[in-house]
């Protein structure tokens, strides 16, 4: 079992931080298993709106260097399963776009990034999605994770560097209204390559 810290999304948190407030978002701890993401729905092959998936960023993103409309890629960090069948294998490619960048200024003293996820590739076929980040986690990396994840889930998970421990919430980050990921420590928010973003689907996905 892993222990991770859940960043609580607060409406207005970004603007409060931007005004120079030193508050941090409240955090709670909750256990999570190393197993796959399980979809609970009666519609076979359908992942419902509201379902959350964990994806691993393939490149670093920072409010210091990112540009609006910049494309980026991630990969799913665990199998998504329904009634024993794998709907989305770990390592499936997810594409997204930086929809907004706020750089530190005289009034808003911290930077923020807003990310939107709009496409997923499953077994060579692309599907449109609409999803936003709800939490961001630091990953321990493959050396720390190799002994903890379900290796039986497939060699593809190993080859993709996906094996799984979540060390905790990304320090110095808070997700506010509209999914903006804002800095709470320093001026710019930086998400290193390998960061796990928990994303929420805003519409059903049939695969």
N, C-alpha and C positions, 0 to 999 in steps of 0.2 A: 504494500500500500504506500502511496505517496502522500506527502502533506504539502499542500500549497496554499498560498494566501490569495484570497479572492478580492480583487479591487472592486469596490462598490461604486457603480456609476451614479453620480449625483447630478441632477439637473442644476445647472448654474455653477458647477464646480470650476469649469474652465474660466469663466469670467471672474469668479472670486479670486482665483489664483493670479489671474492677469492683473488684478488691482493691487497685488503686493501682499496678499494674505499668506501667512505661513502655515495654514492648516493643511493637514493631510486627510485623504479620504479614509473613513473608517474601514477597518479590515476585519474579516472573519476567517476562521480556519475551518476547513472541511476536508475529509478524506476522499480520495478518489481511487479507483482501481486502475490497474495497468491494462485492463482488458479493452476490447473494442467499444466504440460508440454504438449503442443499441437503439434502434428506431422502434417506437411503440405506436403503431397505427394499423388499422385494419385494411388499408389500401396497399396491396402488394406492389413493391417497387417504387413507392412514393415516400419521399422524405418530406414531412409536413413543414409548413411555415412555423417559425419559432424554434425549430431544431437547432442546437448548437453543435459545431464541429471544431476540432482543433487543427490548425494548420501551422506549418513551420515556414517562416520567411526564409527565402533563399539568398537574399542580399540585405545589407543594412539600409535602413531608412532614417533620415534625420531631418529635423525642421531647419537645420542650418544649410543643407544642400539640396533637399528635395524641391521639385517644381510641380505646380498643379498640372494635372493630366499625365504625370509620369507613370508609366506602366511598371509593374513589378510582378514577381511570381512567388508562389508558396507551394507546399505539398502537404497533403493530408497526413496527420501524425498518427492515425490509428484507423483500422478497418471500421467502416460503418456497416452495421449488420441489421438484418431483419429476419426473424424466425430462423436463425441459423445460416442464412445466405448472406454473402458479402455483396452489398450494393455498391460500395465505393471502397476499393482496396487502399490500404496505406500506401502513400507515395504518389497518389493521383495528383496531377498538376492543377493548381488553382491560380487564376490570374486576377489581378486587381489593378486599381488606379488610385493615385493620390488625388483626392477631390478637393482638398484645401490644405494650404500651408500658411501658418501664422508665424512670422519671425518675431523675436523679441524686439520691443520698441520702448519708447519712453513711458507710454501708458500701460500697454500690455507687456509686462517685463519678462514673460516666458514664451517659449515657442510651443506650437502644437501641430499635430498632423491629423488629418481625417482620411481614413482609408475606406475604399469601397471595393467589394469583391464581386466580379461580374461574369466569371466563366469558370467552369470546372471540366476537366478532361477525364473521362472514365473509360478505360479499356480502348483508347484510341478515338473515342467519340466525344465531341465537345457539346456542353449544355450551358445555356445561359442561366445565371443565377443572380440574385440580388441579396447581398449580405453585408453586414457591417461588424466591426470588432466590438466586443463587449468586455473583454479582459485581455491582458497581455501577461505572459509568463516567461521567466528565464528558464532555459533548459540547461541541464547539467552537461550535455555533450555526450557523444557516443561512448567514451571511456567510462563515465560515471553511470551511464544508463544500461550498458550491455547486460548487467546482471539482474536487471529489474523488470524488463518488459517481457511480454509473452513472445519468446523467440519462435514458438510454434506458429505464430501468426503469419510467418513467411519470410524467406530469405530476402525478399524485396525490401522489407522494412530495414534490414541490416544494411543492404547495399545503399539505400537511400539516406542512411544516417538518421533514421527516424526513431530508433528505440528510445523509450520514453520517460525518464524522470523529469518532473517539473520542480525546479528548485524553489520557486515561489514567484510572487508578483514581481514584475520588473520594477526595480527601485527607482524612485523619482518620477513615476508615471501615474497619472490618474485619468480615467475616462469620464468625460463630462457629457453634457447634452449633445445629441447629434452624433455621438461616437468620436468626438475629438479627443485625441490622446495628447494630454498636455504635460509639460514638465512641472515637477514640484521641487526639484533640486537642480540648481543651475538655470541657464537661460534656454537651452535647446533640449528637445526630447530626441533621444537616439534609441532606435530599436536595432540591436545588432543582428547580423545574420544568424539564424537558428532560433530567434525569438519565436515562441509559440503564441499565436493570436487565436483566441476563442471567438469564432464568428457565429452570428445568428442569421439564419435564412429568413428573409422577409416574404418569400413566396414558396409554394411547394415545388419540389424538384422530383421529376419522374425519371428514373434511370433504368 
